């Protein structure tokens, strides 16, 4: 069985880029979330 496949190196590069993209997305979301939490706690402490 011989089917046309993406070269392994290209597949690996796509996989790595996908992982980096996911990590960057998680990091940005976490930073945004922590920023909101900090704002909320600051607002509570001022009252």
Secondary structure by P-SEA (a helix, b strand, c coil): cccccccaaaaaaaaaaaaaaaaaaaaaaaaaaaaaaaaaaaaaaac
